Amino acid sequence: MIVLKISNASDVVASKVGRFLERLTPDSLDEAKVEEEVIKKLVENLRTEGIEGSVASVKGLDLSPEGIVMKNDIHLRRFEQI
């Protein structure tokens, strides 16, 4: 299993729509939008390579050098079959 943490979602959104508009959107919205786009591209590329499996965007987990930390509630934002 592979776990990917995107730590600069606000910066990515700011580079696409501008810093002013980025400040108007909540960080959770930035994070969800960036994760959605990453999953879409990841699924496309993995299918091209013939890889089968699944990808999910999950809220409530944090990845750190010490390990994976589960927060209060875990919420499945998006699930894609490859």
C-alpha positions as CSV (number, residue, x, y, z in Angstrom):
1,M,0.0,0.0,0.0
2,I,1.2,3.5,-0.8
3,V,0.3,6.6,1.2
4,L,0.7,10.1,-0.3
5,K,0.4,13.3,1.7
6,I,0.0,16.6,-0.2
7,S,1.4,19.3,2.0
8,N,1.2,22.3,-0.3
9,A,-2.4,22.3,-1.5
10,S,-2.9,26.0,-0.8
11,D,0.2,26.9,-2.8
12,V,-0.9,24.8,-5.7
13,V,-4.4,26.5,-5.7
14,A,-2.8,29.9,-5.4
15,S,-0.6,29.2,-8.4
16,K,-3.7,28.3,-10.4
17,V,-6.2,31.0,-9.3
18,G,-4.1,33.6,-7.6
19,R,-3.1,34.3,-4.0
20,F,-6.1,36.6,-3.3
21,L,-8.7,34.0,-4.4
22,E,-6.8,31.3,-2.5
23,R,-7.2,33.2,0.7
24,L,-10.9,33.3,0.3
25,T,-11.2,29.5,0.2
26,P,-10.8,27.3,3.2
27,D,-7.7,25.1,3.4
28,S,-9.9,22.0,3.5
29,L,-11.5,22.9,0.1
30,D,-8.0,23.5,-1.4
31,E,-6.8,20.2,-0.1
32,A,-9.9,18.3,-1.4
33,K,-9.6,19.9,-4.9
34,V,-5.9,19.2,-5.2
35,E,-6.4,15.6,-4.1
36,E,-9.2,15.2,-6.6
37,E,-7.0,16.3,-9.5
38,V,-4.0,14.2,-8.3
39,I,-6.3,11.1,-8.1
40,K,-7.7,11.7,-11.5
41,K,-4.2,12.0,-13.1
42,L,-2.8,9.1,-11.0
43,V,-5.6,6.8,-12.1
44,E,-5.1,7.8,-15.8
45,N,-1.4,7.1,-15.6
46,L,-1.7,3.8,-13.6
47,R,-4.3,2.5,-16.1
48,T,-2.0,3.3,-18.9
49,E,0.7,1.2,-17.2
50,G,-1.7,-1.7,-16.8
51,I,-1.7,-1.4,-13.0
52,E,-4.9,-2.6,-11.2
53,G,-6.0,-1.5,-7.7
54,S,-7.8,1.3,-6.1
55,V,-7.0,4.9,-4.9
56,A,-8.8,6.8,-2.2
57,S,-8.8,10.3,-0.7
58,V,-9.3,10.1,3.0
59,K,-9.8,12.9,5.6
60,G,-8.8,12.1,9.1
61,L,-5.3,10.6,8.6
62,D,-2.0,12.3,9.0
63,L,1.4,11.0,7.7
64,S,4.5,11.8,9.7
65,P,8.0,10.4,10.0
66,E,6.7,8.6,13.2
67,G,3.9,6.8,11.2
68,I,0.3,7.2,10.3
69,V,-1.8,9.1,12.8
70,M,-5.6,8.5,12.9
71,K,-7.6,11.5,14.0
72,N,-11.1,11.4,15.5
73,D,-13.2,10.5,12.4
74,I,-12.0,9.1,9.1
75,H,-14.0,10.2,6.1
76,L,-13.6,8.7,2.6
77,R,-13.7,11.7,0.2
78,R,-13.2,9.9,-3.0
79,F,-12.6,6.4,-4.2
80,E,-11.5,5.3,-7.7
81,Q,-11.0,1.8,-9.1
82,I,-8.0,1.5,-11.3
